[in-house]
Amino acid sequence: MANQLIKPFNEDFADYLRDESRITGQADSISFPKNKQELIGILQELAGTNTPITVQGGRTGLAAAAVPFGGHALNFMRMDAVTGLRKDQSGRYYVRVQPGVVLSKLRKMLESRKFEAAHLQSWDQSSLAALTEFARAPEQFFSPDPTEASATIGGMIACNASGARSYLYGPVRPYITQLKLALADGDTLTMCRGQYHAKGRKLTLTTDSGRVICCDLPSYEMPKTKNASGYYIEDNMDAIDLFIGSDGTLAIIYEAELALLPLPARIWGVSCFFTQESQAIALVELVREQLDRIAAIEFFDRDALAILRRQKEESTAFAALPAVMPGMEAAIYLEIHAEDEKIAYERLFALGKLIGAVGGREDDTWVARTAADRDRLVFFRHAVPESVNMLIDQRKKTEPTITKLGTDMSAPDSELSNIMTMYRQMLMEKGLESAIWGHIGDNHLHVNILPRNAADQLTGKELYQQWAERISALGGAVSAEHGVGKLKVSFLETMYGSDHIAEMAAMKKNFDPQYQLGRDNLFAARRFAEGGERS
Amino acid sequence: MKIIVCIKQVPSTNEVRLDPETHTIIRDGGQSVINPFDTYGLEEAVIIKEQLGGTVTVLSMGIPATERLLRDALSRGADRGILLTDRAFAGADTLATSYTLSLGVAQAGAFDLIICGKMAVDGDTAQIGPELAETLGIPHIADVKKIIAIDERQLTCVKVMDGGEQELTVSLPALITVSKDINMPRLPSIAGVRFSLDAPCQAYSAVEVKADTGRTGLNGSPTQVVRTFTPERRGEAVALQGSCPEQAAQILAVING
């Protein structure tokens, strides 16, 4: 190939065929651009051969959106500079980043107020002036907090990631104030939030080269729940929202501006344990009604707690896990954000009363007010998915066909008890092993089916499809935070129906006429080949 | 069983500020935590209390803001706190600190066991526990990783040693210092936090504990910190060539500067 940045794929790059979904794909070539110019050169070269392009960041996704199914893997891990800082008239700060910036590194930079000297050299004067003020300002933070802090900002925008604190702060979407995008042919689009709006469901955009793109937006109504399923579409929408959560299918993000928030003076984590699952669910409903500024409401069922107990006993890596009290069947983790210590205590003790009201005990709680204690609770929360992955990896040694089957569905508030009952009954009827945890504050639970053999795997998949149908019928979303990627294509069709999928494919053609970007993400290749025609 | 646990306020980060005159750490209470080793001592005391009954008193010498850490210890199972706070205690080395702590022990009343962390993560001396025991005239065992048995009269434990372990029994009252292997400290509960806000936590001045101020603070510290600095990290690597004796000679030359 003429462009030396495009490297033929070989076994040295094998890791780039996978992500955290545990799906392995294949690719013909790979590149690691370091700047916009390199990116555009790569795209222009690939456009000449209509090569499919799968964009990658930290490959921490769970829906295989970054797994290439042929063509070119475009990896952004070397395009990882923080490129500027801005303070607006209201005193709010915004940080400008390339897509490969890793979330954990961004957090450290914001916390320490120190950015890499090599990157600072390219900052403009206004950014440097903002940095001087930023260094003296109260600490700021970027609120989205997906479990994997090794996620890149580009990947987080591509799937509209959220995390535990999205209960209070929402997902990535509202914090994206500017995007710089590259189209498949190398042309570019720049847009700020508020700059371009659709008229009804018609959107017109002008690329940086002056090309006008007009398209009809799909006609579906999105669920009123936490949602990362397919394109964000609504009447008169801000154009920037179309690209956030688009799974790398419309354009490639090469720079983004992120809005920051002042860090609350007090952030306290509280884990509450219950002898009955119904008590935990009752607490969630009371907290939603009565407590302010709760940033996260997370759930762990008895099976998740059992996995943690076992890991603590059997694995030295998990020996530091706090020991769960015997007899506990469910846990709720809440995060209190408060302006000062007095308010934090008021909220903590108000929570204590609610725990008593649902039949729990203040003694059966863990309160994390120090950084060290918060780290222990984070370790506890993150140990659950990690342990489940280890369990599945172990089983795969004897049953290579099995994979973890983890749901990512959300439902309306009124349906929380109903969906829990549905999950429990159907899992019991099928005799499947499972563990349930996740963002119960948003009725967004990760129901993880843990297949023991190929038959379980098949049964689990059928169950998963049935849940997608029921959740969709309840007005929920088949993906609330992981994105659709390649794994949930059939669920998206279940949720929206084939006509709306055809509308999505038709819209994509306006941005990516050769079907190069994010192939097989959101909808199957045949949908595009059908020309976006309705079935 | 009456147990006293000594705790120390230490910086929560490596980026500490140093007094340009005394070269000691400026402790303003802002980003401070309980010395991590002491949290294991506290947990072990609470475990013993749960088994045998009794009380756990947490004792510290420090600035007034140290009360926050004592109340944190109260939320984790201690029953009362004692804080020794006075300008006359400032700038103390381990000898002056252990003398001052011994006055706090006297305020606590009769005791069976004193537990300290084996060292503090800021000073790294591991001297306070043994020096306090000597000041009080009681036996001590340092670097305990496990308590095998304990009753009102004696304690049997496993002590970590260079290249091995030793099982020892000591009559009470006694002092032990503990390592991080001994337990996994608990997190406080909401009930514990509620208790800690109103639990007794008494502060004492030098006058109140009848301190000989010639033995406290900088006055009572034969150890003076001459200079503190962060070692320069050069990140250089040198490849040695030649036979073993030749390479040994090169290493010796590096050591001798």
Interface residues (C-beta under 8 A of the other chain):
Chain A: V270 S271 A319 A320 P322 A323 Y345 L348 F349 L351 G352 I355 R361 E362 D363 D364 T365 W366 V367 A368 R369 T370 A371 A372 D373 R376 L377
Chain B: S12 V33 P36 D72 S75 M184 R186 L187 P188 S189 I190 A191 G192 V193 R194 L197
